[in-house]
Amino acid sequence: MVDSTLAEVDRNLSEAMRILGDGRRELEAGTERQHFSRTSIPGPLQGDGQDFATILRLVHNVIHEEEEEEDKPSQQGMQDVSHLGHMALLGHSLAAYVSVLDRERLRKLTTRILSDATLWLCRLFRYENGSAYFHEDDRDGLVKVCRLVIHTHFEEYGSEGYVALSSKQPVIYHSASGRPGLGQHVCSQLGLPLSSLCAVPCNTIFGSQHQMDVALLDKLIKEDMEAGKLPLLLIANAGTPGAGHTDKLSRLKDLCEQYNMWLHVEGVNLATLALGQVTSAILAATRCDSMTLTPGQWLGLPAVTAVTLYRHENPALSLAAGLTSSQPASKIRALPLWLSLQCLGHNGIVQNIRHAASLSQQLLQKLKTVASIKTSAVLHTGISPGRACFMVEDEFSSPVVLFKFSQEISAASSGGSVESYCAGEKEVLDAFNRWMAEQLVQRLPTSGVEVVELEDEGACVRFSPLLTAAGLGTQQEDVDDLVKTLSELALVMSSTMSIRQDFREETHRHAPSLFYVEDLSWPGLGALRYEPDTEGSSESRRKQEVKKINSELLKKLQDLDADIVFSSGPEFGTEEDCIFVGMVTEDVDVSALVETIAAFGRDIEENGRLLENMTEVVRKGILEAELQLQKASEEKLMEEGVMRQLPLVGSVLNWFSPVQSSVKGRTFSLAAGSLDSTEVTYSTKAQPGRPALQDAPSALSKRPPGQRLFRRSAAASDSFSETSSIGHAEETPQEGGVTASIIQPSPPLPEEDSRSDAAPEKISEAPAEVEGEAGTDAEQRQLEGQEAELSGR
């Protein structure tokens, strides 16, 4: 029978997980929802106590605060906790509960938990006669082991402290490809100077570039001993943090025995010790003096401690170093792992690790068929052995897979050597690989891939299912989707890489209106800037003009129905007021693309200048129109006589002897800034030089059905796409202009009614029209305002 308190702990944990995990949970009907804004957190402690449900609602609102403020659903809620994860979380609740037991019961329980967990882990990972230290920080085990080794070599360290180290300075050796900052953390925790830390370089000629150079390590140890220092400990890797490579542990162990050094091993590849078949390189880790395991990551257990297994015969020194404790409270931290291991069982643990390892091997085999993708098991042809990437025979069975995009280089251009790569090309490849990793993470979040930066190889994508598969639930279908998506991305990146130079050259052809921007960190076709003609303008005015035109040009390009991404570039980029073109496919018409950008830029520049000069043009045109209208009135007076101008007499004369006269008005062209006669307009009943709107050239209407913008047609792939007609159409000067007709009415014809008896001074106005290309909405609004001003005058 289960204790009622233990059952209550389980129920409370389940209720808390239900409330916190549901991002859209509605409170019970009739209950007023409480909002906890940022302004009230932190806040004063309330006077009255709150119940369990209210406190959990507070935690829930803090977690989902941003979602509620923006009034949008959660894009990614809290990670679902499996039954195994529930057991691990329950272990933390039980640990707090059993800590209130009486001392004898607590000692009995913690001893059983510690002994069971130690026995299970040592058998699982083939570490015989070992002891275990459970710790929250995965670096804490190494710190305690270093303290144990110091106590072993310096017997007076416990009483004299650092003074005992003055006779011989201890030296800790670690690999240059090891975990960043690990050695510095150990020295800071032990109070050792950084001079006690020695980074051992990796191989440069033979073997992996991520493996420790054993011969160089031997040389460094001898030099330190000759200098009066004491080689203390060596930190080796069974799976480096970046590439997942394993040091030559067997040779390193022999070297440590020769110089009486302690060998500590850590890394993700240690998980494969639980499998039935283990490589010799990993099996050598069972000979080491200590190793750090992270079963929580390998098995998908949340908030589970790391474990350091070690061998030492002196329990007193282990107690002095902090590896063991007589306090039951410090032993109870192993309870979540103890419960989880029992929930999984031996077969379940092995199955999880085997599943993760099989995912790596399946991906490795499938990636061999993807073009332009290099992996850790592919021998790079055409690259010198000293600089080859990922060429290690021992790493074929590693559970960590590294791959990267690498454009094929012909022997004629590269000479068969990686030295032909310039620094700029490497930076471009790094940008492409970072983009590829981002796309894979966005499209396939369950794959668990991530980007890593390696010293020699640059940016790479890492697939380490031992660290992610259990938590994300990665399956074989995810690997298939990963390969499929990677094939699509590789094809797009190859096309973009091959067209980048054409884009640069085409942009240079449109100089000085287009300026190519060299940004090696941009993963795409390239970047450019439209440079308007600002001769005679100040530098500040020129910058404002460039910023205004390029922002409008970017918006215009983004509104196009094209599958090419146009953006303003990286958020923290160094280039400003630029247009960045993203990835493209192989059928893109670069000439049409650049021509359209240049044409759009010229159109925006011309329209901007037209609007700037329009006020002065209208003012001068009105003055000239007034003079011509006054002159026309005088000519009319001389022609018709004074009597016809009198209101009553003129009507009688016009009735008896009508005057046949044509309408002599004026049309004002805003674009040309000139006044013309309207005789042709009234004789033909149409304004001259005005093409019909439907006759305006349109790239969208001329493009064949189904063809995308900036794409070469299937029938003539070597010619420009129909989209380029946009650029040519907008390059041609406008035949007409924006016009406003100012008409002086003449005496009415006999068939006309008396409403034509308007005063001669009255000015009637025809609607403003756009000749040639239709203007933008902004131009039309500007014209309407000018016409209103003209009519008023």
Helices and strands as residue ranges (DSSP letters): H 4-21, G 38-40, H 52-63, H 65-70, H 83-98, H 103-124, E 131-135, H 140-153, H 157-160, G 161-165, E 170-175, H 182-190, G 194-196, E 197-200, H 214-226, E 230-237, H 249-258, E 262-266, G 268-274, H 280-283, G 284-287, E 290-293, H 295-299, E 306-310, H 315-321, H 328-331, G 332-334, H 335-367, E 373-375, G 385-387, G 393-395, E 401-405, H 411-414, G 418-420, H 423-443, G 445-447, E 450-454, E 458-463, H 465-472, H 476-509, E 514-517, E 526-530, H 539-558, E 566-567, E 579-581, H 590-640, G 643-645, H 647-656, E 666-669, E 674-677, H 679-684, G 693-695, H 699-702, G 722-724, H 725-731, E 738-743, G 754-756, E 764-765, E 769-770, H 777-792
